[in-house]
Structures are given as structure tokens and as C-alpha cells.
Amino acid sequence: MRTLTYFVAATIDGFIAESSGTDPTDSLFGVEGDHMAAISAEYPEIIPGHVRTALGIAPDNVRFDTLLEGRHSYEIGLQAGITNAYPHLRHYLFSTSMAESPDPTVELVRDDAVETVRRLKREDGDGIWLCGGGRLAWSLRTEIDELIVKVNPVVTGSGVPLFAGGFDAMRFRLERSRTFDSGVVFLTYTRS
């Protein structure tokens, strides 16, 4: 059975983006530093396709072949004119408000996210990457097998939380932590 991994960048205080919905890549999360070599080697598929090409990163996927993304996360790329930032992955966009997908290679899912993920997990293939956002992560919290938080050395005080929903405590077990000179820390958890 395939696994669902929520791999996401966050601030020290647990936010994945600014409340405004703007791209947090440059404003919150640095793309320079020794942690980027680890991402390129171990998780190259989380690097957008156009960036992979520019950096000369091998086209092979290492861990994931499928991407799940909420509408707000997807719209960050769309605002930059990118309709599919991850053409090297099967791309699923979850939205109840969009009528159709802006890109024929991005599958729009308008119905039950949990059932869709359960179906995908039963299929053959590599891992499934949930890249965001917080509301989709909350709706899929019972299906998340692994949580990798790339904690960045910044505090914002508010924004889009890692999980945006009600109160429902779930336990995770820390499997691994890695600290980089850049101040970034990778925390890898599995569901208890």
C-alpha cells in the first residue's frame, strides 16, 4: 500500500504561508543553504519542474509519483502563469469552488478528498506527496502516514497553519531530525 506524506515548509510557530496567500518561497522560506542539497538528492520531485530544469536536477523521481494540492496552494503558481508546476508527477487539485482544471494534466477533484486518497493508496506506485495547504491537510489528517516539516528559522505570529481546521489531537512519533547550517531543521514524524 502506498503512503501519504505531508512534506511542507513551515515557520517555527507552525505557519506554511502568509494569510494573504502570496508565495512564501522568498518571503519566508529561503531557497539557499545546505538544506537544498538534501532536498535535491532525497526529494527532487518536490522541486517545481521549471526549477529542476534550470538547476539541471535529474528528472528521476526518488520517493513520490503523485501530488495532492489544495486550491490556495495551487493558485500561487497559477498567479505566476504556471498551470502545472509539477509535470513530473500525477497532479491532483482539490477544490469544490473551481469548475474545471486550468491545465489538462492537472486532475480536478471536487468530491471527497479522503475517499480519493484511499483509492490512490490502493493503487500500485510510489509515494503520494501532500504539498498543501493547511485546510486540505486537515481534511486528510487521518490518512497522513508521514509528516515531514521543514522548519525554517523565522517566526510570523500568524498565517496559514500547518493544519487548518478544528481541534482533534492526533499523535505522531518523531522518527528523525536533521539540522542544517542554514538553520533549517527537517522533522520526520510517523503516525502513532
VOPADREN-170462 format. One record per residue (C-alpha): residue in three letters; chain; y, x, z. Coordinates in steps of 0.001 Angstrom, whole numbers. Layout:
+---------+--------+---------+---------+---------+
! residuo ! cadena !      yy !      xx !      zz !
+---------+--------+---------+---------+---------+
!     ala !      A !       Y !       X !       Z !
...
+---------+--------+---------+---------+---------+
END
This chain:
+---------+--------+---------+---------+---------+
! residuo ! cadena !      yy !      xx !      zz !
+---------+--------+---------+---------+---------+
!     met !      A !       0 !       0 !       0 !
!     arg !      A !    3460 !    1248 !    -899 !
!     thr !      A !    6071 !    1882 !    1784 !
!     leu !      A !    9672 !     748 !    2051 !
!     thr !      A !   12100 !    3481 !    3122 !
!     tyr !      A !   15681 !    2717 !    4086 !
!     phe !      A !   17347 !    6059 !    3294 !
!     val !      A !   21063 !    5796 !    3900 !
!     ala !      A !   24106 !    7877 !    4814 !
!     ala !      A !   25905 !    6826 !    7988 !
!     thr !      A !   28694 !    7860 !   10291 !
!     ile !      A !   27984 !    8989 !   13849 !
!     asp !      A !   28874 !    5483 !   15015 !
!     gly !      A !   26487 !    3792 !   12570 !
!     phe !      A !   28561 !    2658 !    9599 !
!     ile !      A !   27454 !    3079 !    5976 !
!     ala !      A !   30733 !    2204 !    4245 !
!     glu !      A !   34294 !    1192 !    4859 !
!     ser !      A !   34944 !   -2529 !    5396 !
!     ser !      A !   36881 !   -2564 !    2115 !
!     gly !      A !   33685 !   -1871 !     178 !
!     thr !      A !   35046 !    1247 !   -1507 !
!     asp !      A !   32728 !    4104 !   -2408 !
!     pro !      A !   32130 !    6095 !     799 !
!     thr !      A !   30843 !    9184 !   -1029 !
!     asp !      A !   34024 !   11248 !    -912 !
!     ser !      A !   35964 !    9498 !    1840 !
!     leu !      A !   33168 !    9511 !    4464 !
!     phe !      A !   30162 !   11415 !    3210 !
!     gly !      A !   30515 !   14896 !    1813 !
!     val !      A !   28513 !   15957 !   -1206 !
!     glu !      A !   28852 !   19645 !    -467 !
!     gly !      A !   26904 !   21622 !    2072 !
!     asp !      A !   23427 !   22914 !    2754 !
!     his !      A !   22027 !   19389 !    3215 !
!     met !      A !   22483 !   18771 !    -516 !
!     ala !      A !   19804 !   21360 !   -1369 !
!     ala !      A !   17332 !   19419 !     786 !
!     ile !      A !   18236 !   16173 !    -964 !
!     ser !      A !   17908 !   17756 !   -4421 !
!     ala !      A !   14498 !   19233 !   -3589 !
!     glu !      A !   12941 !   16480 !   -1498 !
!     tyr !      A !   14693 !   13278 !   -2594 !
!     pro !      A !   16106 !   13907 !   -6090 !
!     glu !      A !   15679 !   10261 !   -7054 !
!     ile !      A !   18446 !    9175 !   -4632 !
!     ile !      A !   20954 !   11151 !   -6690 !
!     pro !      A !   22515 !    8935 !   -9389 !
!     gly !      A !   21270 !    9636 !  -12914 !
!     his !      A !   24594 !   10839 !  -14314 !
!     val !      A !   24967 !   13280 !  -11384 !
!     arg !      A !   21385 !   14521 !  -11800 !
!     thr !      A !   22147 !   15299 !  -15431 !
!     ala !      A !   25409 !   17088 !  -14602 !
!     leu !      A !   23733 !   19201 !  -11901 !
!     gly !      A !   20671 !   19963 !  -14025 !
!     ile !      A !   18309 !   18401 !  -11485 !
!     ala !      A !   14799 !   17933 !  -12834 !
!     pro !      A !   14140 !   14385 !  -13994 !
!     asp !      A !   10937 !   14070 !  -11967 !
!     asn !      A !   10867 !   11672 !   -9043 !
!     val !      A !    9298 !   13022 !   -5863 !
!     arg !      A !    8940 !   10066 !   -3474 !
!     phe !      A !   10277 !    6855 !   -4982 !
!     asp !      A !    9884 !    4924 !   -8216 !
!     thr !      A !   11640 !    1713 !   -7155 !
!     leu !      A !   15128 !     994 !   -5823 !
!     leu !      A !   16386 !   -2032 !   -3886 !
!     glu !      A !   20114 !   -2631 !   -3679 !
!     gly !      A !   22385 !   -5355 !   -2364 !
!     arg !      A !   25262 !   -6736 !   -4389 !
!     his !      A !   28059 !   -4987 !   -2476 !
!     ser !      A !   26374 !   -1585 !   -2819 !
!     tyr !      A !   25719 !   -2228 !   -6498 !
!     glu !      A !   29330 !   -3210 !   -7129 !
!     ile !      A !   30555 !     229 !   -6040 !
!     gly !      A !   29004 !    1693 !   -9196 !
!     leu !      A !   29974 !   -1303 !  -11272 !
!     gln !      A !   33653 !    -775 !  -10368 !
!     ala !      A !   33312 !    2743 !  -11803 !
!     gly !      A !   31835 !    1341 !  -15027 !
!     ile !      A !   28239 !    2274 !  -14163 !
!     thr !      A !   25851 !    -638 !  -14638 !
!     asn !      A !   22721 !    1312 !  -13637 !
!     ala !      A !   23297 !    4436 !  -11552 !
!     tyr !      A !   19544 !    4958 !  -11184 !
!     pro !      A !   17950 !    4594 !  -14630 !
!     his !      A !   15064 !    6802 !  -13460 !
!     leu !      A !   13910 !    4058 !  -11028 !
!     arg !      A !   12844 !     422 !  -11302 !
!     his !      A !   16074 !   -1128 !  -10115 !
!     tyr !      A !   16221 !   -4433 !   -8209 !
!     leu !      A !   19582 !   -6007 !   -7391 !
!     phe !      A !   19581 !   -8691 !   -4672 !
!     ser !      A !   22294 !  -11321 !   -4895 !
!     thr !      A !   22497 !  -15067 !   -4511 !
!     ser !      A !   26024 !  -15190 !   -5947 !
!     met !      A !   25539 !  -13356 !   -9261 !
!     ala !      A !   24411 !  -15472 !  -12212 !
!     glu !      A !   22944 !  -12614 !  -14240 !
!     ser !      A !   22433 !   -8881 !  -14078 !
!     pro !      A !   25190 !   -6784 !  -15695 !
!     asp !      A !   22506 !   -4456 !  -17102 !
!     pro !      A !   19203 !   -5342 !  -18806 !
!     thr !      A !   17454 !   -2503 !  -16914 !
!     val !      A !   18508 !   -3890 !  -13521 !
!     glu !      A !   16449 !   -6866 !  -12367 !
!     leu !      A !   18451 !   -9505 !  -10511 !
!     val !      A !   16598 !  -11106 !   -7593 !
!     arg !      A !   18149 !  -14332 !   -6382 !
!     asp !      A !   15341 !  -15642 !   -4213 !
!     asp !      A !   13540 !  -14479 !   -1066 !
!     ala !      A !   14008 !  -10721 !    -601 !
!     val !      A !   11140 !  -10439 !    1899 !
!     glu !      A !    8611 !  -12018 !    -476 !
!     thr !      A !    9826 !   -9805 !   -3323 !
!     val !      A !    9336 !   -6683 !   -1189 !
!     arg !      A !    5899 !   -7807 !     -44 !
!     arg !      A !    4891 !   -8266 !   -3687 !
!     leu !      A !    6271 !   -4837 !   -4633 !
!     lys !      A !    4420 !   -3208 !   -1729 !
!     arg !      A !    1113 !   -4581 !   -3032 !
!     glu !      A !    1653 !   -3016 !   -6460 !
!     asp !      A !     488 !     462 !   -7381 !
!     gly !      A !    3142 !    3133 !   -7425 !
!     asp !      A !    5284 !    5441 !   -5362 !
!     gly !      A !    7587 !    4543 !   -2501 !
!     ile !      A !   10316 !    1925 !   -2538 !
!     trp !      A !   13836 !    3042 !   -1622 !
!     leu !      A !   16257 !     637 !      12 !
!     cys !      A !   19657 !    2228 !    -537 !
!     gly !      A !   21824 !    -505 !     973 !
!     gly !      A !   23616 !   -2446 !    2010 !
!     gly !      A !   23647 !   -3497 !    5592 !
!     arg !      A !   23006 !   -7214 !    5007 !
!     leu !      A !   20037 !   -6557 !    2729 !
!     ala !      A !   18674 !   -4055 !    5250 !
!     trp !      A !   18963 !   -6671 !    7978 !
!     ser !      A !   17118 !   -9263 !    5903 !
!     leu !      A !   14344 !   -6722 !    5182 !
!     arg !      A !   14171 !   -5189 !    8677 !
!     thr !      A !   10601 !   -6392 !    9300 !
!     glu !      A !    9430 !   -4763 !    6049 !
!     ile !      A !   11028 !   -1339 !    6588 !
!     asp !      A !    8303 !    1239 !    7204 !
!     glu !      A !   10531 !    4298 !    7378 !
!     leu !      A !   14201 !    4759 !    8212 !
!     ile !      A !   15943 !    7975 !    7174 !
!     val !      A !   19523 !    8173 !    8383 !
!     lys !      A !   21669 !   10976 !    7019 !
!     val !      A !   24166 !   11131 !    9889 !
!     asn !      A !   27485 !   12637 !    8827 !
!     pro !      A !   29898 !   14263 !   11292 !
!     val !      A !   32526 !   11533 !   11102 !
!     val !      A !   33467 !    8525 !   13252 !
!     thr !      A !   35199 !    5482 !   11762 !
!     gly !      A !   35256 !    2849 !   14512 !
!     ser !      A !   34469 !      46 !   12079 !
!     gly !      A !   32990 !    -647 !    8665 !
!     val !      A !   29733 !   -1883 !    7203 !
!     pro !      A !   26972 !   -1347 !    9800 !
!     leu !      A !   23541 !     102 !    9034 !
!     phe !      A !   22131 !   -3359 !    9731 !
!     ala !      A !   24494 !   -6314 !    9376 !
!     gly !      A !   23022 !   -9404 !   10999 !
!     gly !      A !   22262 !  -10982 !   14333 !
!     phe !      A !   20706 !   -9456 !   17404 !
!     asp !      A !   16983 !   -8712 !   17126 !
!     ala !      A !   15877 !   -5475 !   18772 !
!     met !      A !   13265 !   -3513 !   16839 !
!     arg !      A !   11763 !    -245 !   17984 !
!     phe !      A !   11440 !    2841 !   15816 !
!     arg !      A !    9773 !    6158 !   16612 !
!     leu !      A !   11562 !    9419 !   15787 !
!     glu !      A !    9230 !   11428 !   13537 !
!     arg !      A !   11513 !   14248 !   12512 !
!     ser !      A !   15057 !   15538 !   12805 !
!     arg !      A !   16770 !   18223 !   10756 !
!     thr !      A !   20168 !   19713 !   11440 !
!     phe !      A !   22214 !   21423 !    8743 !
!     asp !      A !   25124 !   23860 !    8960 !
!     ser !      A !   27255 !   21203 !    7252 !
!     gly !      A !   26998 !   19126 !   10443 !
!     val !      A !   24775 !   16568 !    8743 !
!     val !      A !   21606 !   15528 !   10571 !
!     phe !      A !   18612 !   13828 !    8949 !
!     leu !      A !   16839 !   11486 !   11374 !
!     thr !      A !   13500 !   10142 !   10157 !
!     tyr !      A !   12013 !    7188 !   12021 !
!     thr !      A !    8940 !    5032 !   11534 !
!     arg !      A !    8486 !    1546 !   12859 !
!     ser !      A !    6766 !    1419 !   16241 !
+---------+--------+---------+---------+---------+
END
